[in-house]
Amino acid sequence: EIIVDRMKREFGVLANVGRPQVSYKETIKGESEAEGKYIKQSGGRGQYGHVRLRVKPLERGKGIEFVNAIKGGSIPQEFIAPVEKGIMEAVDRGVIAGYKLVDMEVTLYDGSYHEVDSSEAAFKIAASIGFQECVRRANPILLEPIMKVQVLVPPNFLGDVTGDISSKRGRIDAMSDRINIKVVDAMVPLAEMFGYATNLRSMSQGRGSFTMEFDHYEEMPKNVATAVIEGRAKK
């Protein structure tokens, strides 16, 4: 953003710049169970895959954990890996808005197979179907990246800066002093920070500066999530 602004001001070069895309993620808040079946008969050998899955949420940053809890051989060992693969491929697609799913445990606890018609492909498809249904039943939510932001600004502009951060759904964690400078530490959603370099210069007559780094993912407010989901649906 800063470079594009300099290109325009100093060299008169205009650039076509699109709004950056935020890397949202999806997860679940509840637990659920579901089954996935893929049965196809079409002359000759058919396809048969059947799994029963359970999902539950994990702590932020844990990723996806697959647990094989099959007992008694209800699904032969050679079909376990295709089940896990089907789940991991479905993870990348999400169910709310197509964003990657994170931070949940997926347990394969039961299922059935056919002596002739079962195949790796059938179990992979069945696992994908069952996993997506599990997620839909487990109160899926959107997560957004939260940035750790530090703003340095002269004291007479502090009120404008803190008010602007609050309007961006930001949370001010601390304020401190340096020589003739106020330091504001805050957590702000990345989606609200686009264009901030220009806004800060305007608010502080060019005397403010800031740094920003990724901190964590956090559940998105429902009204904001709805707007994101609707925006994805239009694409």
Protein Blocks (a to p, Z undefined) as FASTA:
>chain_A
ZZmmmmmmmnopacdddddddddddddfbdcdddddddddeehjadddddddddddddeh
klpadddfbehhlacfklmmmmmmmmmmmmmnojmnopacehiadddfbdcddfklpcfk
lmmmmmmmmmmmmmmmnopadddddddddddddfklmmmmmmmmmmnopacfbdcddehi
acddddddfklmgoklmmmmmmnnopaccddddfbdcdddfklmmmmmmmmmmZZ
